[in-house]
Amino acid sequence: MSDTISISVRTLVEHVFRSGSIDSRFRSPSTMLDGTRIHQMIQKTYGESDQKEVYLRTEVKAGELSFTIDGRCDGLLFRDEEVIIDEIKSFSHASEQIQQEGYPVHWAQAKLYALMYARDNDLQKITVQLTYVHVDTLEKIFFKERYNITELEVFLENVMEDYSPYANLLSSHRKKRNASCKELTFPFETYREGQRKLAGVIYKSIFDKKNLFAKAPTGIGKTISTLFPSVKAIGEGHLDKVFYLTAKTITRTAAEDAFKKMRSCGLCLSTVTITAKDKVCFKEETNCQKDYCEFANGYYDRINDAILDILSNETSMNREVIEIYAKKHTVCPFEFSIDLAYAVDSIICDYNYVFDPRVSLKRLLEEQKKSTALLVDEAHNLVDRGREMFSSSLNKDVFLQLKKEFKGVNKSLFDAASKLNAWFLSLKKENPDKQEFTLEHLDGELIDSLVQFVEISEQALPIEASPTLLEEYFIVNNFLKIKEFLDEHYVIYVEKVKNDLIVKLFCMDPSKLLHQMGKGYRSKIFFSATLSPINFYQDLLGGQKDDYALSIPSPFSSDQVDVYIHPLSTRFRDREQTKESIAAGIQSLIKKRPGNYFIFFPSYQYLLAVYEQFKQQDEVTKTIIQAAGMTETEREAFLDAFKPNQTETLLGFAVLGGIFSEGVDLIGDRLNGVVVIGVGLPQLCFERNLIKDHFNQQNKNGYDYAYVYPGMNKVLQAGGRLIRSEEDHGTIVLIDDRFLQRRYQQLLPPEWQRFTVGSL
């Protein structure tokens, strides 16, 4: 790797000069749009000979490292004999709050541009101007300073002196990292069957700059099979950064363990795990205000030292490690992990940090994306998560609540909330007999009222301490943002829930936006044990025609599992009549084959009905039930009950598609069997029917897309809990007559195809 480091002016000065506190009491998300508008407005006032958005670049040596620093200055003005670098900044607070001479970080940015231009044009003196413009009043404040080139050269030396410890640390680490990645051998004695092929195709996909959709069966060792070739690609210079994206805590732990295993074999590579803000916050209430939280107060004054400290001493920055250093340096652990994400080699985090337009890591530059791979674990989950990320809704009730809250307190807010509440009421009156209905387009009056609500809220929020207003402000902003995505992949629908009315922008097909949000990355690897049928997932995850696809057969023998299909109806209308037979079937199973079993149900209500029936017939067998909203401690206790070498039978009643049907490893005889009740179809509902109709119109099988494929995915995930190694043996019982229909049977894995029909 070259010792020349490329860095933008903005990144450099923000690292050296950032200071102050985190304060999310109120921060307008329209700031960037305001900034663009203000820049364009000022640039239109420039003279004919003036220039805007001028690209500048310079090189500098600091110790053993060479730097290429570049960026675009807002304006280059020519006034008589004077050359002026103009740096434009927008602001929304009171003008008295601007420091007497402007902000140091802004001066630093402008001075570096001035030095670059002066160097290129042999100028001995140059003028720097800061132009501050208020976003609402358009009030302008100017600061001007004239510098000679020697002053600017000394300034750059001082900036580089402050930045060098961080740069030296990263440069030294990357040399060790690249050498260790190159030398690393596969961290196990042998590859499992299919594992070498998966790893090889992943490396080729990264090398060829292609995306890959891989169906990799349970037990193959997917985590190490995806991370190892990615690490090797770093060693060969094809990658600089890897994201391991997953929806579940347990799979994040698997990724951390895989890196730990590779480190024990000599790998030197830094990783950070991003944990959700609410989970990692040190305070009782997640309230990022400097006067409430000492970890937010002065965060930017201390963060550089915290980053240097942790990077100098740690390579695995999981939640526990981040918390230790966050307490040591008194910095917010969540923001600390986000800042570390830009410095480390691999990030383990939720899908939303890449795909969700509201929370993605936006500081990852396009140039960095070109050397970054995305490893999307349990990729089947991204379909519904994508729908969720790209949809948005508004509730009438909240505007009624705000109307009451600000009556006689703030007339502008009262009027804005009243107007929106009235719009919902008129919609309700126009459709008196409909519980759910679609709208062809969004009413212009609604949009105007929402924009007005946002503008009034922005003025009120710095003064009004209203959690409801703050929350609704962000909800409305998100709604307006999602509105911009509306196209043939969306439907606008209205739903009545008791006295409330909900308007939803529903993304039926997330493929286009998932593709858009993943654009620019060198390679995206979508993998799962249940990425089946693979063309369905390619279609909905934004796959392209030239993407690679791979399906690895199971490494396990069909002799390891006995599969039974018990053809009872579990359809909603038949559940009351068949619950006694299901309970009797479970009793018969454990009598003939005692052991530890998971019993999976399509709904919690159905689970309770069968459970009560079972307990009436069998008061002796030990049972545990998945409860709603279980804490991590309760989940662990549930799984810990499945002990090896148990002498008595244990039945764990759980929900299909829930926390125990994915990512759970109960090796050996901790689990002896799995019973799956029903084909897992999502409940018939208005939203799912909209999805069905949408894909029918595209000449695809809408019922399969909306119901069958998502349902059977849950069945396969649940059954996949059983055989986790070459030594495992067990029983799978599928209870539903539809498992004998071709539509469902062809979705069963090959090792389940040798089944016996009938109860045990």
Helices and strands as residue ranges (DSSP letters): E 4-8, H 9-17, H 31-43, E 51-62, E 65-79, E 82-91, G 95-97, H 104-120, E 125-134, E 140-148, H 149-183, H 195-207, E 212-215, H 222-235, E 241-245, H 249-263, E 271-273, H 277-280, H 299-313, E 316-317, H 319-329, H 333-341, E 346-349, H 352-355, H 366-369, E 372-376, G 379-381, H 382-389, E 392-395, H 396-405, H 411-430, E 436-439, H 444-460, H 467-483, E 490-497, E 500-507, H 511-517, E 523-528, H 534-540, E 548-551, G 558-560, E 561-566, G 572-574, H 575-592, E 596-601, H 604-617, E 622-625, H 632-640, E 650-655, G 668-670, E 673-677, H 686-697, H 702-703, I 704-708, H 709-719, E 730-735, G 737-740, H 742-745, G 750-752, E 755-757
